[in-house]
Amino acid sequence: MNKLTLYFKGASFINNPTLHLWLNGVEVDQKLDKTGFEIDLDIQGVQQTIDLKFGLRKQQIILKHLESEDLDMELKYSRLWGNFKLIQRKRD
């Protein structure tokens, strides 16, 4: 089993929506704060499906990777487009 570290540095949302996240159809029940979070999740296989719901918007991100690698990813929110993207995390 491998690990997915998911980092979100936070964002300001106009309508203050609740943020929900599912990994492969299972809701992540950890506190997902709009001002930022870092969570570690166990993963299996070469493809992960991340579903996000924030307010009335829904978004799905498919993440493909090598089966034997741990992932360190960052969620970035675009206020211009109103959606998230997932990128390889760059450590400061």
N, C-alpha and C positions, 0 to 999 in steps of 0.2 A: 504494500500500500504506500502511496506517495502523498505528499502534502502540497496543498495550494495555500499560499499566503496571499490574502486579498487585502489591499490597502486602499483607503480613500481618504484624501486629505481634507475633505469637506467642501461644501459649496453653499452659496446663498440662493435660495429658491424664493421666487416672488410670493407664491401662495402657501408656503410652509407645508408641503405634503409629507406624508409618512412614507418612509422608504422600506420596501420589502425585497428580499432576495431569496431565490431558490437555486439550488445546485442539483442538477439532474433530477428535477421534479420534487425535491425535498426542501421545504422551507427552512432557511437558516434562522434558528430561533435566538441567536445572539443579538444583543442590542446593536442596532445599526443606526448610529447617530449621524444626522446630516452634517454635523460639524466635523466628522471624521471618525474613522475606525480602522483597526487592523485585526483581522481574524485569520485563524489557521483552520483549514478544512482538509479532511482525508479524501483522497481521490483514487479512482481505479480506472484503468483503460487509457485509451489514447484521445478521447474526446470528452469534453465537459460542456454541458449546457447550463448557462447562467441566465436566469430570467429575473428581470428587475421590474418592480412596479413602484412608481412614485406619483402620488396623486392619481389622476385618471390615466396617466401614460404607462404603457407597458413596452418592454424592450427585451429582446433575446440576443444573447451573444454566444456563439459557438467557439470554443477554444480547443484547438487541435495541438497535440504535443507528443513527444516521445513517451512511451509507457514508463520508462524507468527514471524520469526526471521529476524533481520537485519544482514547483512553479512559484515565482515571486512576481505577482502582477499588481498593477495599480489601475483603479477605476478613475477615469477623468470625466468630468461633466462639462459639456459645452452649453453655456447659457444661450449662445446664438442659435444653435440647432435644437436645443432642448433634449439632448440625449447623452448617453454614456458611451465611452469607448474603453477598451481594455488594452493596456500596453505593458510590456516587460518593465518591471520596476527598476529604476535607477537609484541606487543608494547614494545619499549625500555624503 
